[in-house]
Amino acid sequence: MDSNAPRFLAVCLNPTFQRTISLPNLDKGEVNRARLARLDASGKGINVSRVLQQLGAPVRHLTHLGPGKDEFLRLCSKDGLQISWIDSVSPIRTCITLLDESEDTTTEVIEPTEPVDEGTVAAVVDAYNRELENTDWVILSGSKAPGYPPNLFAEFCRSARDAGKPVVADYRGEELLASLMFEPALVKINLVEFAATFLPNLEVSEADDSSALQAVKEKLAELSVRGSDFVLTRGARAILCARNGLIETVDPPDIVPVNTIGSGDSVAAGMAFALSNGERLREAVIEGARCGALNAVLLKPGSLE
């Protein structure tokens, strides 16, 4: 690994065991026998970290870990991941991916997360500020466990801005709205999440977003002149990227997916890696799309190999 390579800090405050089960076909209401099954350390921040590590970037992942941490850390060590973790009473959740091989579909079952306590929150904030001193780029991803302040990631964006460290923001809703004043370098979000955050009265579905596309592009152009670049993923459809009011599109590679879990995180990691090495936004999106496609054709979530 290049000792001069940009260093990354990936933050996700909802650690996850990912149980992936591959079925010849998924029969609802019937007993289903798996063809393959695997367990991985996951969650958006782990997926981002694993892809960055596989791209050759030095990266540390910050999270909390409760009951189940020994197995979680064992799986992370197996993947060569560097984890900065805070002890917590909140057990690590397990989410289940059901892959239907007959239809090439992915079904995700998300387990609820138990709250963290105030001591964990304070320790995570302290750890973030320490880690920030030894990183060049920050990636903030996903939902937080209950118990964290609602605008914690916005405060993390403030701290990173004050320290001169660019941020990739991969989350949605009120917290993203609160973060924009601190000008993250890049906001990565899917189109449905973008509409829910910035155009809440607009009806849009992941299956067909064509009717919402013009309104989304207008809002995207407006937002991208305020200091942050935006990238909107749309599944297998063209990715939208916007800088300074100019919108471009990038077609993702044409693939037959195996497991799409972690593909969005792989896109974020690939883009961040490319941007940190001086690539322009469009080229970074092309690299992100490549990483997302590589992940989608593998069984393991958040992985290029």
Buried (B, 14 or more C-beta within 10 A) or exposed (E): EEEEBBBBBBBBBBBBBBBBBBBEEBEEEEEBEEEEEBEBBBBBBBBBBBBBBBBEBBBBBBBBBBEBBEEBBEBBEEBEBEBBBBEBBBBBBBBBBBBBBEEEEBEEEEBEBBEBEEEBBEBBBEBBEEBBEEBBBBBBBBBBBEBBEEBBBBBBBBBBBEEEBBBBBBBBEEBBEBBBEBEBBBBBBBBBBBBBBBBEEBEBEEEEBEEBBEBBBEBBBEBBEEBBBBBBBBBBBBBBBBBEEEBEBBEBEEBEBBBBBBBBBBBBBBBBBBBBBEBEBBBBBBBBBBBBBBBBBBBBBBBBE
